[in-house]
Amino acid sequence: MTDRRDRSTASQAQVRLLGTGPRRWRWLGFGAALMAVGGLIAATAVGRLDDRQGVLVATGDLPAGHVVAAEDLKVADIGGADGLSVIPDDRLEETVGQILNVPVSEGSVLPNTALGPKAAYPGAGEAVVGAALAPGRFPASVRPGAQVSVVISSDSGTDTGGAQDGSGGQAFGARLQSFEEAEDGGVALVELVVDAGDAAQVASAAAAERISVVQVRARGGD
Amino acid sequence: MARTVAVFSLGGAPGVTTFAMALASVWPGKAGAVLLEADAAGGDIAAWRRLPTSPGLVDLAAAARHEQTPGAQALALLAHAQTLPGGLPVCVAPATAERAGGAVRLLSQHPRVLAARTGPAAVMDLGRLVPRSPTAQLAVAADTAVLLVHDDLAQLRRVKEAAAALAAGFGELGLVVRDGRDSDTEIAQAVELPVWGRVPTDAKGAAFVRGERAGRRPGRWPLLNAAAALARRLADGGATASAVAGPPAAVVPPAAPPAPTATGRA
């Protein structure tokens, strides 16, 4: 009995020693893995801190109806733009060639809603008419995007359509799309967005240099 | 009951340091044993276990000259030991014979630091024993001496011719035979010393002792198992009583301690 117990303790003698060979390598590997994981976590955290997004910004004043070219745009990095109506820089290529619905001034961020495809411009029922305005036939302060009234002087005797006013001229509601003052003589070249039905009349009056542009209050501002 | 055990060889390289370290590491009892590497040819343990050589044998030898009170002498060995992973205290020798030999000589002149009656037992690794050397003087300070020998003709013949002188010098002396196919009884008769145990060649166990490999249950490996069996016998004081000392008709009866079983079990 005692013998058997002795033998069982013999096989499990307490050994006051530890071999430290391969185990050290295991711990070394474990430590290296731990360092790698820590580095990854740190890198991810730093990357998230610097979570800035590139957005498209106009390099100059862009009128409504302008076909966006690559040189009109630059990329600015801003943070926290998730909830804003912006165009991210990865959409730069598809943005080029599209048309602005609204004017954008230099240095402004292009809003997401400002763009439309070429086919969608001008809108349904609208027409774009070009005109050259002599000095004095437009307010000097008028700017692209302004809501204007196109007044046609009635000296030629045309009196069909349009709102007849007291002085015998006709007035058509329009939006000033672009405005360019020529250097010589103060003549202004403008593009006007008018109702498609009025386009022919406005165009012929413009050809005869009989139109004036009057700035009115925007319809939305009533 | 053995308190101080000397492990040595007479020639060859039977693995004295490895066996002494295994013996100390499996010494029974709560206090265990402290290993003193007192090999005059220089120590290996510091290199195996990547330890500094101080505190160690040199510091112990220096302290042995000054410690006069029995209390301080009892604590000196443990005070100059380093603890290995696992808990074995080891007093390591410097690597060169130049420094280790000097320390052994100094220690052999003041062996009282090895005779502590309390605390852990002491296992001395003496390396190769040369007659009339400081190592031999130091060996006499041990209660019990274990002679490790390869089972080959030349080694056994050397042991046989030295047996009488050795048996006269030590209180208790026994053989531990490394490898071999001869029976314990045959060897005991041939060399006229009792065989206390056999230790096989155990590459895994030896690598474990040197700190080169880990093991989940090293106590089951042959080297440590053999060491544990001897450690239990020595600690119980029944080494000579239960060891194979040859048949009753052994040529020379082994040096019998006075009533070993009675004192050991008391």
Interface residues (C-beta under 8 A of the other chain):
Chain A: D6 A10 S11 Q12 A13 Q14 V15 R16 L17 L18 G19 T20 G21 P22 R23
Chain B: M21 A24 S25 V26 W27 P28 G32 L84 P85 G86 G87 L88 A207 F208 V209 G211 E212 R213 A214 G215 R217 P218 G219 R220 L224 N225 A227 A228 A229 A231 R232
